[in-house]
């Protein structure tokens, strides 16, 4: 498929994702996250590795991202398994978990450094500055760091970076349909906000609510409502009109993020990086992950926690490169 056809396909995917999200916002998110999510993680990580994570020099620095993902995955696994370790180790793991937001900020700043500088001494300086900044925010303005920690691996990752990738692709291909696609994606939150929603028309099972809470996404919903000053009597109600609209956007954003990735095989060629051996391994892990989610959604979440965060961290250099290219003045010079 050529660029025009793929852009038109993606316009269709936006419409389909939005319509389903309006109909079943919570269920769509849970389905997409469990079924499409793991396959996206696996194929993207493999593609990023094939492209040296878009870091031409000092590629060994990407090991930091793997270490960060491992650190963040330890506490959820420990808590889920209820290992009952001694108090000192328990306190250490809690401390690490409390600084998840700081590690995400450090990881993103390091990724920016890997795109813009190459000398080791400069990267060490950037890493030092990132650590100091992250922990300064932790002490003095934790709300801003909480905002970064909640949205960087979630909505910024699945919506904002997807939008920037589309803009970058449109600029690179000089595709008017690509810009139309980007504009439509940008308009989706406005469309969701403007459409009438009857909260009484949504019948959500208790198990679906409990599963969504287990996904830790309810904090994102509540934070969005608080940021927009949309609490009702000082509280957030997930099944209110506001709560449903927020969830429609989240369900849409995640679903379209995954579908956009799978639709771009002929453009970015991520399937070419998959050998038969790798393909069988990816397929096996994907089937096992689906089986875990079907057995118990929370078990699946914990088991895939590392993989989820790993793909977020490893994508940071590409995110930084995309921002650099999209806002590069050379792309907007008059011909």
C-alpha positions in Angstrom: 0.0 0.0 0.0 1.2 3.5 -0.8 1.2 6.4 1.6 -2.1 7.8 0.4 -3.9 4.5 0.9 -2.4 4.0 4.3 -3.4 7.5 5.4 -6.9 6.9 4.1 -6.9 3.6 6.0 -5.9 5.3 9.2 -8.7 7.9 8.8 -11.0 4.9 8.7 -9.3 3.3 11.7 -9.8 6.6 13.7 -13.5 6.6 12.8 -13.9 2.9 13.7 -11.9 3.2 17.0 -13.9 6.3 18.0 -17.3 4.7 17.3 -16.5 1.6 19.3 -15.0 3.7 22.1 -18.3 5.6 22.3 -20.2 2.4 22.5 -18.1 0.4 25.0 -15.3 2.7 26.3 -14.1 0.6 29.3 -14.4 -2.8 27.5 -12.6 -1.5 24.4 -9.6 -0.3 26.5 -9.4 -3.6 28.4 -9.6 -5.6 25.2 -7.1 -3.5 23.3 -4.6 -3.4 26.2 -4.7 -7.2 26.7 -4.9 -8.4 23.0 -3.3 -5.7 20.9 -0.9 -4.3 23.5 1.5 -7.2 24.0 1.9 -7.8 20.2 2.6 -4.1 19.8 5.3 -4.2 22.5 7.0 -7.3 21.1 7.0 -6.2 17.4 8.1 -2.6 18.2 10.9 -3.6 20.6 12.2 -5.9 17.9 12.0 -3.2 15.3 13.7 -0.6 17.6 16.5 -3.0 18.2 16.9 -3.6 14.5 17.2 0.2 14.1 19.7 0.5 17.0 17.0 2.2 19.0 17.6 5.3 16.7 20.8 5.9 18.7 23.8 5.7 16.4 26.4 6.2 19.0 26.7 5.1 22.7 24.0 2.5 22.1 25.1 0.8 25.3 23.4 3.6 27.1 20.1 2.1 26.2 20.8 -0.6 28.8 19.7 2.1 31.3 16.2 1.9 29.9 16.1 -1.9 30.5 17.4 -1.4 34.0 14.8 1.3 34.7 12.0 -1.0 33.4 13.2 -3.9 35.6 13.3 -1.6 38.7 9.8 -0.4 38.0 8.5 -4.0 37.5 9.9 -5.4 40.8 7.4 -3.8 43.2 4.2 -4.8 41.3 5.4 -8.4 41.1 6.5 -8.5 44.7 3.1 -7.0 45.9 1.2 -9.4 43.6 3.1 -12.5 44.9 2.9 -11.3 48.5 6.3 -12.7 49.2 6.4 -11.4 52.8 10.1 -10.3 52.7 11.7 -8.5 55.6 10.7 -5.0 56.5 13.9 -3.4 55.2 13.6 -4.8 51.7 9.8 -4.1 51.7 10.6 -0.4 52.6 13.2 -0.3 49.8 10.8 -1.6 47.2 8.1 0.9 48.3 10.6 3.7 48.0 11.4 2.6 44.5 7.7 2.4 43.6 7.2 5.9 45.0 9.9 7.3 42.7 8.4 5.8 39.5 7.7 9.3 38.1 11.3 10.4 38.7 12.7 7.4 36.8 10.4 8.1 33.9 11.6 11.7 33.7 15.2 10.7 34.0 14.7 8.1 31.2 13.2 10.7 28.9 15.8 13.3 29.5 18.5 10.7 28.9 16.8 9.8 25.6 16.9 13.5 24.6 20.6 13.5 25.4 21.3 10.4 23.3 19.7 12.2 20.3 21.4 15.5 20.6 24.9 14.7 22.0 27.4 11.9 21.5 30.3 12.5 23.9 30.2 10.3 27.0 31.1 13.2 29.3 28.1 15.2 28.0 25.8 12.2 28.5 27.0 11.8 32.1 26.3 15.5 32.7 22.8 15.1 31.2 22.2 12.1 33.4 23.3 14.0 36.5 21.1 17.0 35.6 18.2 14.6 35.0 18.6 13.0 38.4 19.0 16.3 40.2 15.9 17.8 38.4 13.8 14.7 39.0 14.4 14.5 42.7 14.1 18.3 43.1 10.7 18.1 41.6 9.9 15.1 43.9 10.7 17.2 47.0 9.4 20.7 46.0 6.8 20.3 43.3 5.6 16.6 43.4 2.3 17.5 41.6 4.2 18.3 38.4 6.2 15.2 38.6 3.0 13.1 39.3 1.6 14.7 36.1 4.6 13.6 34.1 4.6 10.1 35.6 0.9 9.5 35.0 0.8 10.9 31.4 4.2 10.2 29.9 3.8 6.4 29.7 0.1 6.6 29.0 -1.7 9.4 27.1 1.4 11.3 26.0 2.8 8.0 24.7 -0.3 6.7 22.9 -1.9 10.0 21.7 0.6 12.9 21.6 3.6 10.9 20.2 1.3 9.1 17.7 0.1 12.5 16.5 3.7 13.7 16.2 4.7 10.5 14.3 1.8 11.1 11.8 2.9 14.8 11.3 6.5 13.7 10.8 5.4 11.1 8.3 3.3 13.7 6.4 6.2 16.1 6.3 8.6 13.4 5.1 6.2 12.1 2.4 4.8 15.6 1.7 1.4 13.9 1.9 -1.7 16.1 2.2 -3.7 13.1 3.3 -1.2 12.7 6.1 -1.9 16.2 7.3 -5.6 15.6 7.0 -5.1 12.5 9.1 -3.2 14.4 11.8 -5.9 17.1 11.8 -8.6 14.6 12.3 -6.7 12.9 15.1 -6.2 16.3 16.8 -9.9 17.0 16.6 -11.0 13.7 18.3 -10.9 15.1 21.9 -13.0 18.1 20.7 -15.5 15.7 19.0 -15.7 13.6 22.2 -16.3 16.7 24.3 -19.0 18.0 22.1 -21.1 14.8 21.5 -24.0 14.2 23.9 -23.5 11.3 26.2 -26.3 9.7 28.2 -24.6 8.2 31.3 -27.7 6.1 32.0 -27.2 4.2 28.7 -24.0 2.6 29.9 -24.3 -0.6 31.8 -20.9 -1.7 33.1 -20.5 -4.9 35.1 -18.7 -4.8 38.4 -16.0 -7.1 37.2 -15.2 -4.7 34.3 -15.0 -1.8 36.8 -12.8 -3.9 39.1 -10.6 -4.9 36.2 -10.2 -1.4 35.0 -9.2 -0.3 38.5 -6.6 -3.1 38.6 -5.1 -1.6 35.5 -4.2 1.5 37.5 -5.7 3.7 34.7 -8.5 5.1 37.0 -5.9 7.5 38.4 -5.3 8.8 34.9 -9.1 9.4 34.5 -9.3 11.2 37.8 -6.3 13.3 37.2 -7.6 14.5 33.8 -10.9 15.5 35.5 -9.1 17.3 38.2 -6.8 19.1 35.8 -9.9 20.3 33.8 -11.7 21.2 37.1 -14.5 18.8 36.3 -15.0 17.1 39.7 -18.6 16.8 40.8 -19.0 17.9 44.5 -15.2 17.5 44.9 -15.3 13.9 43.6 -14.7 12.0 40.4 -17.4 9.7 39.1 -16.2 7.3 36.4 -19.8 6.6 35.2 -20.8 10.3 35.0 -21.0 12.1 31.7 -17.6 13.6 32.2 -16.1 10.3 33.4 -17.4 8.5 30.4 -16.1 11.1 28.0 -12.7 10.8 29.5 -12.8 7.1 29.2 -14.0 7.3 25.6 -10.9 9.3 24.8 -8.6 6.8 26.7 -10.2 3.8 25.0 -9.9 5.5 21.6 -6.3 6.6 22.1 -5.0 3.2 23.1 -6.9 1.3 20.4 -5.9 3.7 17.6 -2.3 3.8 18.8 -2.1 0.0 18.4 -4.0 0.0 15.1 -1.8 2.8 13.7 1.3 0.7 14.4 -0.1 -2.4 12.7 -1.2 -0.4 9.7 2.3 1.0 9.0 4.1 -2.2 8.1 4.7 -1.2 4.5 5.9 2.3 5.4 8.3 1.6 8.3 8.9 -2.0 7.5 8.9 -3.3 11.0 7.8 -6.8 9.8 11.1 -7.1 7.8 13.0 -7.2 11.1 11.2 -10.4 12.1 12.9 -13.6 11.1 11.1 -16.9 11.3 12.8 -17.7 14.6 11.9 -14.3 16.1 8.4 -14.6 14.6 7.8 -17.9 16.4 9.1 -16.4 19.7 7.0 -13.3 19.4 3.9 -15.4 18.6 4.6 -17.7 21.5 5.0 -14.9 24.0 1.9 -13.2 22.6 -0.3 -16.3 22.9 1.0 -16.9 26.5 0.2 -13.2 27.4 -3.3 -13.5 26.1 -3.8 -16.7 28.0 -2.7 -15.0 31.2 -5.1 -12.1 30.7 -7.9 -14.6 30.0 -7.0 -16.6 33.1 -6.9 -13.5 35.3 -6.6 -9.9 34.0 -4.6 -8.7 37.0 -2.1 -11.6 36.6 -1.7 -10.6 32.9 -1.1 -7.0 33.9 1.7 -7.9 36.4 3.3 -10.4 34.1 3.4 -7.9 31.2 4.3 -4.9 33.4 8.0 -5.1 32.5 7.4 -5.5 28.8 5.0 -2.6 28.8 7.4 -0.2 30.5 10.4 -1.5 28.5 8.7 -0.6 25.2 7.9 2.9 26.6 11.5 3.5 27.7 13.1 2.1 24.5 10.8 4.3 22.4 12.0 7.5 24.1 14.9 8.1 21.7 12.5 7.8 18.8 10.1 10.2 20.5 12.9 12.7 21.1 14.1 12.4 17.4 10.5 12.8 16.2 10.0 16.0 18.2 13.4 17.3 16.9 12.4 16.6 13.3 8.8 17.9 13.5 9.9 21.2 14.9 13.0 21.5 12.7 12.8 24.9 10.8 14.0 23.2 7.6 10.7 21.4 7.3 8.9 24.7 7.1 11.1 26.7 4.8 9.3 28.1 1.7 10.3 26.3 -1.4 
